Amino acid sequence: MYFSYGIPRGLQSIRTDWRASIYSTLIIAASFAMLGIGVLLYLNVVHISRIWLANTTVSLFLDQGISAERRQAVLERVRADPAVIHAIEVSPQEGLSQLAGKLGADHGLMNGVDPANLPYTIDFDLSVDERANIRKIAARYGALEGVGEVVYAERALEKVRLFLLVTQAVGLFFIALIVLSFLFIVSNSTKLSLHTRRDEIEILSAVGATRSVISSSFVIEGMTLSGAGFLIALGIAWVSYQLIVAALIWNPATSALGERTLFFPLKMLLPAFAAAVLLGGAGSHVSVSRMLRGIEG
């Protein structure tokens, strides 16, 4: 029945009332675009965080005023550790220069920063085998005399993980709102089509057509509009993604970040497209069922 009546009649309805169809499709696309861009940002935060998590560098920030002998003693202690691959001492001047280089800024912009107010640091990398023990190793060196603070990737990522949990909770809430608004849009679009075709529906019902036969064209219409809206939203998300990546790569401070971003993988897009189409069909089916109950009642 879908092939003989539902599909041809649904597509004909879209062509006949093309203005309303375009309007509904654009609204659906806007909802999907908001949802897609939010999910894309979240995926990239997770992706870059995992890359950062692979970093095994530990930095020991030494106390201000620590003597050269004590700095050397801490450095030798670190180098003697079998878990450490490479350890170096970084002076305040070197640290400031490295920071300027990472930011892509001219050193002259940091003339106002006094290196005397910055601490010496000892940076070292751990062997891959010791990756799981990074917290214990950091705590051990944090207890050494002259070490003020220990910084490593996982410590910062603990805050990132908390941020991601909050983002997930907020994101799920907004996803639910967007899905509800999407169903509302599809339902209203179907209602408009229902009212314009009420006589046709009453005739079909009078000649004994089942609900599934009557609703088939409306379900196809909702699925088609939802699928088109999804594809338009995907195009909007792709253009937005390209603009953001171009802006990141253009800036020397964020060029490396821009090269590590990712777009939606195909294995995610196909189920998402199927879900969008099914949601569109479900929204249309609910509207048709309500109207048919009113007619039959």
C-alpha positions in Angstrom: 0.0 0.0 0.0 2.9 2.4 0.6 4.1 1.9 -2.9 0.7 2.1 -4.6 -0.8 4.9 -2.6 1.3 6.2 0.3 4.5 7.2 -1.5 2.9 8.7 -4.7 0.3 10.6 -2.7 2.7 11.8 -0.1 5.1 13.2 -2.7 2.3 14.7 -4.6 1.1 16.5 -1.5 4.6 18.0 -1.0 4.7 19.2 -4.6 1.2 20.7 -4.4 1.7 22.6 -1.1 5.4 23.3 -1.8 5.5 26.6 0.1 4.4 25.0 3.4 6.7 22.1 2.7 9.7 24.4 2.3 8.8 26.3 5.4 8.4 23.2 7.5 11.7 21.7 6.1 13.6 24.9 7.0 12.3 24.9 10.6 13.2 21.2 10.9 16.6 21.9 9.5 17.2 24.8 12.0 16.3 22.5 14.9 18.6 19.7 13.6 21.4 22.2 12.9 21.3 23.5 16.5 21.4 20.0 17.8 24.2 18.9 15.4 26.5 21.8 16.1 26.1 21.2 19.8 26.9 17.5 19.5 29.8 18.3 17.1 31.4 20.7 19.7 31.0 18.1 22.4 32.6 15.3 20.2 35.6 17.6 19.5 36.1 18.4 23.2 36.1 14.7 24.0 38.4 13.9 21.0 41.0 16.6 21.9 40.8 15.7 25.6 41.7 12.1 24.7 44.7 13.3 22.7 45.8 15.5 25.5 45.3 12.6 27.9 48.0 10.6 26.0 50.5 13.2 27.1 52.8 11.8 29.8 54.7 15.0 30.6 54.9 16.1 34.2 56.0 19.5 35.3 57.4 20.3 38.8 57.0 24.0 39.7 59.7 24.8 42.2 59.4 27.2 45.1 60.4 30.8 44.6 63.9 31.5 45.9 65.0 27.8 45.8 68.8 27.5 45.7 70.7 26.3 42.6 72.0 23.4 44.6 68.5 22.3 45.7 67.3 22.6 42.1 70.1 20.4 40.9 69.3 17.9 43.6 65.7 17.7 42.6 66.7 17.3 38.9 69.1 14.5 39.7 66.5 12.8 41.8 64.1 12.9 38.9 66.7 11.7 36.3 67.6 8.8 38.6 64.0 7.5 38.5 63.7 4.5 36.2 60.2 5.6 35.3 61.5 8.8 33.8 62.6 9.0 30.2 63.9 12.5 29.9 64.1 15.4 32.4 65.2 19.0 31.9 65.3 22.1 34.0 63.4 25.1 32.5 64.4 28.6 33.7 61.8 31.4 34.0 63.2 33.0 30.9 63.0 29.8 28.9 59.5 29.1 30.2 58.4 32.6 29.2 59.9 32.2 25.8 58.2 28.8 25.3 54.9 30.3 26.3 55.3 33.1 23.8 56.1 30.6 21.1 53.1 28.4 21.9 50.8 31.4 21.9 52.2 32.5 18.6 52.9 35.9 20.0 55.9 38.3 19.5 58.2 38.2 22.5 57.9 41.9 22.8 54.3 41.5 23.9 55.5 39.9 27.1 58.0 42.5 28.1 55.8 43.5 30.9 56.1 40.0 32.5 59.0 39.9 35.0 60.8 36.5 34.8 61.8 37.0 38.4 58.2 36.4 39.4 58.1 33.1 37.6 59.3 29.8 39.1 61.9 27.3 37.8 60.3 24.1 36.5 61.5 20.6 35.9 59.8 18.9 33.0 60.0 15.1 32.5 58.3 12.4 30.5 57.3 9.0 31.8 57.7 5.7 30.0 54.5 4.2 28.6 54.7 1.3 31.1 54.4 3.8 34.0 51.4 5.6 32.4 49.0 4.1 35.0 51.1 5.3 37.9 51.3 8.9 36.9 49.3 10.1 39.9 51.4 8.2 42.4 54.6 9.5 40.8 53.3 13.0 40.8 52.3 12.8 44.4 55.8 11.4 45.3 57.6 14.3 43.7 55.0 16.8 45.1 56.2 15.9 48.6 59.8 16.8 47.8 61.4 19.8 49.5 61.4 22.7 47.2 58.6 21.5 44.9 55.6 23.8 45.1 53.2 22.2 42.6 53.0 19.3 40.3 51.1 19.7 37.0 50.3 16.9 34.5 47.7 16.2 31.9 45.4 14.0 33.9 45.2 16.5 36.7 43.8 19.1 34.4 41.6 16.5 32.7 39.9 15.8 36.0 38.4 19.2 35.6 37.7 18.6 31.9 35.9 15.4 32.8 33.7 17.3 35.3 33.0 19.8 32.6 32.0 17.0 30.2 29.6 15.5 32.7 27.9 18.8 33.2 27.9 19.4 29.5 26.3 16.0 29.0 23.6 16.7 31.5 22.8 20.1 30.0 23.1 18.7 26.5 20.7 15.9 27.1 18.2 18.4 28.5 18.4 20.5 25.4 18.4 17.5 23.1 15.1 16.5 24.7 13.7 20.0 24.1 14.8 20.0 20.5 13.3 16.6 19.8 10.0 17.6 21.4 10.0 20.8 19.3 10.8 18.8 16.2 7.9 16.5 16.9 5.7 19.5 17.4 6.8 21.0 14.1 6.2 17.8 12.2 2.9 17.3 13.9 1.7 20.8 13.0 2.9 20.4 9.4 0.9 17.2 9.2 -2.2 18.9 10.7 -2.1 21.5 8.0 -2.0 18.8 5.3 -4.8 17.0 7.1 -7.1 19.9 7.1 -6.5 20.6 3.4 -7.2 16.9 2.6 -10.0 16.3 5.1 -12.5 15.5 2.4 -10.2 12.9 0.9 -9.7 11.3 4.3 -13.4 11.1 4.9 -14.0 9.5 1.5 -11.2 6.9 2.1 -12.7 6.2 5.6 -16.2 5.8 4.2 -15.1 3.3 1.6 -13.5 1.2 4.2 -9.8 2.1 4.0 -7.9 1.2 7.1 -6.0 3.7 9.3 -2.7 2.4 8.0 -3.7 3.1 4.4 -5.0 6.6 5.1 -2.0 7.5 7.3 0.6 6.1 4.9 0.8 9.2 2.6 1.1 11.5 5.7 3.8 9.3 7.2 5.8 9.4 3.9 5.3 13.2 3.8 6.7 13.6 7.4 9.6 11.2 6.7 10.5 13.1 3.5 10.4 16.5 5.2 12.5 15.2 8.1 15.0 13.6 5.9 15.4 16.8 3.8 15.7 18.9 6.9 18.4 16.6 8.3 20.4 16.9 5.1 20.1 20.7 5.1 21.1 20.8 8.7 24.1 18.5 8.0 25.2 21.0 5.3 24.9 23.9 7.7 26.9 22.0 10.3 29.6 21.2 7.8 29.9 24.8 6.6 30.1 25.9 10.3 32.7 23.3 11.0 34.8 24.4 8.0 34.7 28.0 9.0 35.7 27.2 12.6 38.6 25.0 11.5 39.8 27.7 9.1 39.7 30.2 11.9 41.7 27.9 14.2 44.3 27.1 11.5 44.7 30.7 10.6 45.7 31.6 14.1 49.2 30.3 15.0 48.2 29.9 18.6 45.4 27.4 17.7 46.7 25.9 14.4 47.6 22.6 16.0 44.2 22.4 17.5 42.5 23.0 14.2 44.4 20.2 12.6 43.1 17.7 15.2 39.4 18.5 15.0 37.0 16.0 13.5 33.6 16.0 11.8 30.8 13.5 12.3 31.9 10.0 11.3 29.8 8.1 8.7 28.9 5.4 11.2 27.2 8.1 13.3 25.5 10.0 10.4 23.7 7.0 9.0 21.9 6.0 12.3 21.2 9.7 13.0 19.6 10.1 9.5 17.5 7.0 10.1 16.4 8.3 13.5 15.4 11.6 12.0 13.3 10.0 9.3 11.6 7.7 11.8 10.9 10.6 14.1 9.3 12.4 11.3 7.1 9.5 10.4 6.2 8.9 14.0 5.1 12.6 14.5 3.0 12.4 11.4 1.4 9.1 12.4 0.4 10.5 15.8 -1.3 13.5 14.2 -3.2 11.3 11.6 -4.3 8.9 14.3 -5.8 11.6 16.4 -7.7 13.1 13.5 -9.0 9.7 12.4 -10.2 9.0 15.9 -12.2 12.2 15.7 -13.7 11.3 12.4 -14.6 7.8 13.4 -16.0 9.0 16.7 
